[in-house]
Amino acid sequence: MPFNQVFQSLGAIASIIVPAKPSVRPLEIDLELPEPLTKAELAVLGRWVSEDGAIRLDLRPNGRFGKQRDQAPGHGGRYEVDASQLYFESDAGHVWSGELRRGQLAFGEKRFRRILQLDPARLMQSGR
């Protein structure tokens, strides 16, 4: 058997045993502007306070929220709005949902009223 065929056979066997290097994808950067907020998302932006004033909830235009209780450290996470339903997931992994009814946020028995409405255009200009 000529050496050519031996080397070709060894090369074929080696290519089966050792996988080829994965191809490298170029870096992709999404330069599109964020989508405008829907009416439902605009309706929930701002600071909300529970009826007893013990819990404050800040809903921001970037889909993040901050929650603060009296005498307790605050925490945050992300939220999504689907019509009148709100879905929350804290950074700790807790999940819950709420509903916007007649200008109030409702989470089970808890009711929240808005005390500060955010202007998303002004927030985007200031870089928050």
Backbone bond lengths (Angstrom), bond angles and torsions (degrees), N, CA, C in turn:
res aa  C-N    CA-C-N  psi(-1)  N-CA   C-N-CA  omega(-1)  CA-C   N-CA-C  phi
1 M - - - 1.455 - - 1.531 107.38 -
2 P 1.323 116.84 126.12 1.465 119.25 -179.22 1.536 110.59 -66.33
3 F 1.336 114.05 154.52 1.466 120.50 -178.53 1.518 112.35 -59.63
4 N 1.300 117.47 -33.31 1.473 121.33 179.03 1.519 111.39 -55.75
5 Q 1.312 115.80 -49.41 1.458 120.59 -178.36 1.530 111.12 -67.19
6 V 1.337 116.41 -35.97 1.473 120.00 178.16 1.523 109.78 -62.62
7 F 1.331 117.18 -47.05 1.466 120.14 -179.73 1.527 111.94 -65.10
8 Q 1.320 116.50 -37.70 1.474 119.24 177.64 1.527 110.92 -65.21
9 S 1.331 116.45 -40.76 1.464 120.60 178.39 1.519 110.89 -65.00
10 L 1.328 117.22 -44.21 1.474 120.93 178.10 1.534 110.66 -63.57
11 G 1.309 116.85 -38.62 1.468 120.50 178.01 1.523 111.67 -64.37
12 A 1.318 117.05 -40.86 1.464 121.34 178.38 1.522 110.49 -64.41
13 I 1.341 117.10 -43.05 1.466 121.09 178.50 1.529 110.36 -64.48
14 A 1.320 116.42 -43.09 1.472 120.24 -179.75 1.521 111.31 -63.57
15 S 1.316 118.12 -37.41 1.468 120.26 -179.84 1.528 111.65 -68.66
16 I 1.318 117.30 -25.92 1.466 120.64 176.47 1.524 109.68 -75.77
17 I 1.338 117.12 -40.74 1.464 122.02 -176.30 1.522 111.22 -75.17
18 V 1.309 117.12 -47.34 1.468 121.78 -176.78 1.525 108.36 -102.21
19 P 1.344 117.42 117.79 1.468 118.46 179.85 1.522 111.14 -69.62
20 A 1.307 114.77 150.26 1.462 120.50 178.28 1.522 109.67 -69.51
21 K 1.306 117.08 156.14 1.467 121.41 177.53 1.523 109.24 -62.49
22 P 1.337 116.26 137.89 1.473 117.25 177.10 1.527 109.92 -67.54
23 S 1.305 114.73 146.53 1.458 118.09 179.26 1.520 109.35 -70.36
24 V 1.298 116.48 146.47 1.459 122.17 -178.18 1.517 108.70 -93.80
25 R 1.349 114.95 124.10 1.471 119.71 177.86 1.519 109.61 -85.95
26 P 1.310 117.34 141.09 1.461 119.11 176.34 1.534 109.87 -68.24
27 L 1.308 116.34 152.51 1.465 122.30 179.23 1.518 109.43 -64.69
28 E 1.340 115.72 130.09 1.456 120.74 178.81 1.521 108.86 -108.56
29 I 1.292 116.75 127.73 1.466 121.79 178.99 1.518 108.13 -121.23
30 D 1.319 115.43 128.11 1.462 121.07 179.61 1.529 108.24 -87.14
31 L 1.322 115.95 108.46 1.457 120.65 -177.72 1.522 113.22 -98.03
32 E 1.334 116.62 7.00 1.455 119.70 -179.36 1.522 110.52 -71.66
33 L 1.302 115.21 149.15 1.452 120.17 176.22 1.519 109.47 -72.38
34 P 1.347 117.24 151.55 1.462 118.56 178.08 1.524 110.75 -62.44
35 E 1.331 115.01 150.70 1.456 119.40 179.57 1.521 109.58 -67.50
36 P 1.330 117.31 145.76 1.465 119.05 177.90 1.521 110.22 -64.38
37 L 1.317 115.49 151.71 1.458 121.26 -179.35 1.528 110.40 -71.38
38 T 1.319 115.81 144.32 1.453 120.74 177.29 1.534 109.34 -79.13
39 K 1.330 116.02 168.43 1.471 119.69 177.47 1.522 110.93 -61.35
40 A 1.322 116.66 -37.75 1.468 120.20 179.23 1.528 110.87 -64.62
41 E 1.346 117.10 -40.72 1.462 120.63 178.82 1.528 111.04 -67.50
42 L 1.333 116.64 -40.62 1.466 119.96 177.74 1.527 111.44 -63.53
43 A 1.330 117.17 -32.30 1.460 121.36 -177.05 1.526 112.81 -68.49
44 V 1.335 117.92 -20.73 1.466 119.48 -176.61 1.523 113.88 -106.06
45 L 1.328 118.58 -8.64 1.463 120.31 -178.06 1.517 111.21 -62.69
46 G 1.325 115.72 142.01 1.456 119.89 174.07 1.509 112.79 128.12
47 R 1.324 114.74 -168.82 1.468 121.80 179.52 1.517 109.02 -101.58
48 W 1.316 115.05 129.85 1.454 123.25 -179.29 1.523 108.46 -118.53
49 V 1.339 116.12 142.68 1.466 121.26 -179.70 1.519 108.64 -127.30
50 S 1.339 115.59 138.93 1.465 119.79 178.46 1.523 109.77 -66.16
51 E 1.330 116.64 160.95 1.468 121.28 -177.35 1.515 112.09 -57.78
52 D 1.344 117.44 -35.47 1.462 120.08 179.81 1.529 112.42 -86.72
53 G 1.342 117.26 -3.07 1.460 121.83 177.63 1.515 114.47 77.81
54 A 1.320 118.23 6.33 1.461 121.26 -175.67 1.525 113.35 -83.14
55 I 1.324 117.91 -21.98 1.472 120.96 -176.53 1.520 109.05 -125.05
56 R 1.346 115.44 132.20 1.457 122.03 174.57 1.526 108.36 -115.53
57 L 1.318 116.08 136.51 1.452 122.30 -177.05 1.528 108.01 -129.80
58 D 1.330 116.49 119.93 1.466 121.94 178.01 1.526 108.60 -104.98
59 L 1.340 117.03 119.51 1.461 122.24 177.29 1.521 108.12 -106.57
60 R 1.327 116.51 117.56 1.460 122.80 -173.77 1.524 111.15 -102.72
61 P 1.342 117.47 157.06 1.470 120.66 -177.37 1.526 114.42 -66.89
62 N 1.324 118.32 -17.17 1.460 120.47 -179.18 1.525 112.96 -85.93
63 G 1.354 117.32 9.46 1.455 120.79 178.46 1.514 114.38 84.54
64 R 1.324 116.96 10.23 1.466 121.88 178.46 1.522 109.43 -105.63
65 F 1.326 115.71 154.36 1.454 120.36 175.71 1.514 109.44 -132.62
66 G 1.321 115.02 157.06 1.456 122.43 172.49 1.516 108.16 -126.25
67 K 1.323 116.69 136.58 1.462 121.07 -178.30 1.517 108.20 -126.46
68 Q 1.325 116.63 130.17 1.462 121.67 -177.79 1.520 109.25 -132.29
69 R 1.315 116.91 128.15 1.465 122.15 173.85 1.521 108.48 -106.12
70 D 1.321 116.11 155.53 1.458 119.31 174.76 1.527 109.45 -58.98
71 Q 1.303 117.19 136.78 1.460 123.77 174.32 1.528 114.49 62.43
72 A 1.316 119.13 14.49 1.467 120.73 -179.41 1.526 109.27 -131.82
73 P 1.334 116.80 148.58 1.467 118.20 177.11 1.520 111.03 -65.21
74 G 1.317 115.62 144.33 1.454 120.37 -179.09 1.518 111.68 -79.01
75 H 1.316 115.11 164.18 1.462 120.64 174.50 1.521 108.05 -146.51
76 G 1.305 116.17 173.28 1.460 119.78 -176.89 1.505 111.11 -147.24
77 G 1.308 114.67 -171.04 1.447 121.43 -179.69 1.512 109.26 171.45
78 R 1.317 115.47 -154.50 1.459 119.52 -179.51 1.520 109.52 -121.33
79 Y 1.321 114.82 158.67 1.460 119.84 177.80 1.519 109.37 -141.07
80 E 1.325 114.98 158.34 1.469 122.10 175.61 1.517 108.28 -134.26
81 V 1.322 115.31 149.44 1.461 121.32 179.97 1.523 108.02 -116.31
82 D 1.328 115.88 130.89 1.462 122.14 175.61 1.525 106.35 -131.24
83 A 1.326 115.97 98.11 1.472 122.84 -175.06 1.527 108.32 57.98
84 S 1.323 119.23 -115.12 1.466 120.50 -179.11 1.525 112.16 -97.81
85 Q 1.328 117.60 1.15 1.470 121.25 -179.93 1.525 110.53 -95.92
86 L 1.328 116.43 139.75 1.460 122.67 175.67 1.513 108.34 -119.24
87 Y 1.331 115.85 137.22 1.456 121.94 179.70 1.523 107.97 -121.78
88 F 1.330 116.27 128.06 1.455 122.27 -175.71 1.518 110.51 -118.75
89 E 1.338 115.42 145.06 1.461 122.05 170.68 1.519 107.13 -139.28
90 S 1.331 115.93 116.86 1.459 119.67 -179.49 1.523 109.56 -75.86
91 D 1.325 115.85 162.17 1.459 120.47 177.95 1.523 110.91 -62.98
92 A 1.338 117.54 -21.54 1.463 122.50 178.11 1.529 111.89 -83.34
93 G 1.353 118.16 -6.49 1.449 121.56 177.18 1.514 115.18 100.80
94 H 1.328 118.71 -0.71 1.463 120.77 177.86 1.527 109.71 -74.16
95 V 1.329 116.24 140.26 1.460 121.99 -176.72 1.522 108.89 -124.94
96 W 1.335 116.68 136.74 1.456 121.32 174.52 1.512 109.04 -155.62
97 S 1.323 115.68 168.27 1.459 119.76 -179.33 1.516 109.27 -133.31
98 G 1.319 114.33 161.45 1.452 121.39 178.89 1.511 109.65 -145.36
99 E 1.315 114.69 -178.33 1.461 119.54 -177.04 1.522 108.85 -143.70
100 L 1.326 115.89 141.79 1.456 121.86 174.75 1.526 107.72 -93.93
101 R 1.354 115.74 115.93 1.462 121.40 -179.08 1.517 109.68 -131.38
102 R 1.321 115.84 121.49 1.465 121.86 175.96 1.531 112.67 48.82
103 G 1.321 115.48 44.89 1.459 120.29 176.63 1.510 114.69 78.52
104 Q 1.318 118.62 8.16 1.457 122.48 177.57 1.521 109.61 -122.75
105 L 1.343 115.40 145.34 1.455 120.36 172.11 1.513 108.01 -89.15
106 A 1.316 116.66 134.27 1.462 121.02 179.77 1.527 109.22 -122.52
107 F 1.340 115.39 126.71 1.461 123.50 174.55 1.518 106.42 -124.17
108 G 1.299 117.02 93.56 1.463 119.82 -175.87 1.528 109.28 62.26
109 E 1.329 116.45 -120.53 1.466 121.76 -179.85 1.534 112.28 -84.45
110 K 1.321 118.16 -17.09 1.475 121.98 -177.99 1.519 110.83 -79.18
111 R 1.315 116.62 137.18 1.467 123.40 175.44 1.521 108.41 -121.43
112 F 1.342 115.20 139.26 1.456 121.45 179.17 1.521 108.97 -123.43
113 R 1.325 115.80 142.71 1.463 120.90 174.80 1.528 107.38 -118.08
114 R 1.334 115.71 148.35 1.469 119.88 -178.66 1.515 109.87 -81.75
115 I 1.329 115.58 132.29 1.465 119.78 176.34 1.521 111.71 -112.31
116 L 1.347 116.88 -14.78 1.464 120.69 179.88 1.512 108.47 -146.90
117 Q 1.332 116.08 121.80 1.460 120.30 177.40 1.517 108.26 -98.33
118 L 1.336 116.90 130.36 1.457 121.88 -178.89 1.514 110.85 -88.16
119 D 1.319 115.46 143.99 1.459 121.78 173.95 1.525 107.36 -99.95
120 P 1.344 118.71 103.86 1.466 120.41 -174.52 1.521 113.67 -61.32
121 A 1.318 118.66 -32.44 1.467 120.89 -179.91 1.530 109.55 -63.99
122 R 1.322 117.03 -42.71 1.462 120.88 179.66 1.529 110.83 -67.65
123 L 1.327 117.52 -37.95 1.457 120.91 178.91 1.522 111.22 -65.68
124 M 1.336 117.77 -40.87 1.458 121.15 -179.18 1.529 110.48 -66.20
125 Q 1.337 117.09 -35.26 1.464 120.00 179.28 1.512 111.09 -69.50
126 S 1.334 117.30 -34.65 1.457 120.06 -178.46 1.536 111.44 -82.73
127 G 1.345 117.72 -7.83 1.453 121.10 176.04 1.510 115.12 83.65
128 R 1.324 119.53 16.45 1.476 121.25 -179.73 1.482 111.66 -80.64
